[in-house]
Amino acid sequence: MREYWDVYDAKGNKIAGKRSVRGKHDLGFNEYHLVVYVWIIDDNNRIVISKRQKGRSFEDSWECTGGCALSGDT
């Protein structure tokens, strides 16, 4: 199943009728897609992060939670 991203201009405005296919790298100049990161802070003011699984790109690297918003996400 293909995943699609909505495409935005440099000011964050959604470009009507324009979508990008995940993994195709088909965004043009000054076209962007929405990426979301979540920083979780515990009761002791520590930032909670995770370590990437072995076998994935950048394995054993620390990361925050996040990902790309799919087309139509609000």
LINVEN-V973681 format. One record per residue. N is the residue number from 1. RES is the residue in one letter. SS is DSSP state (helix for helix, strand for strand, loop for the rest). Layout:
N/RES/SS
N/RES/SS
This chain:
1/M/loop
2/R/loop
3/E/loop
4/Y/strand
5/W/strand
6/D/strand
7/V/strand
8/Y/strand
9/D/loop
10/A/loop
11/K/loop
12/G/loop
13/N/loop
14/K/strand
15/I/strand
16/A/strand
17/G/strand
18/K/strand
19/R/strand
20/S/strand
21/V/strand
22/R/loop
23/G/loop
24/K/loop
25/H/loop
26/D/loop
27/L/loop
28/G/loop
29/F/loop
30/N/loop
31/E/loop
32/Y/strand
33/H/loop
34/L/loop
35/V/strand
36/V/strand
37/Y/strand
38/V/strand
39/W/loop
40/I/strand
41/I/strand
42/D/loop
43/D/loop
44/N/loop
45/N/loop
46/R/loop
47/I/strand
48/V/strand
49/I/loop
50/S/strand
51/K/strand
52/R/loop
53/Q/loop
54/K/loop
55/G/loop
56/R/loop
57/S/loop
58/F/loop
59/E/loop
60/D/loop
61/S/loop
62/W/strand
63/E/strand
64/C/loop
65/T/strand
66/G/strand
67/G/strand
68/C/strand
69/A/loop
70/L/loop
71/S/loop
72/G/loop
73/D/loop
74/T/loop
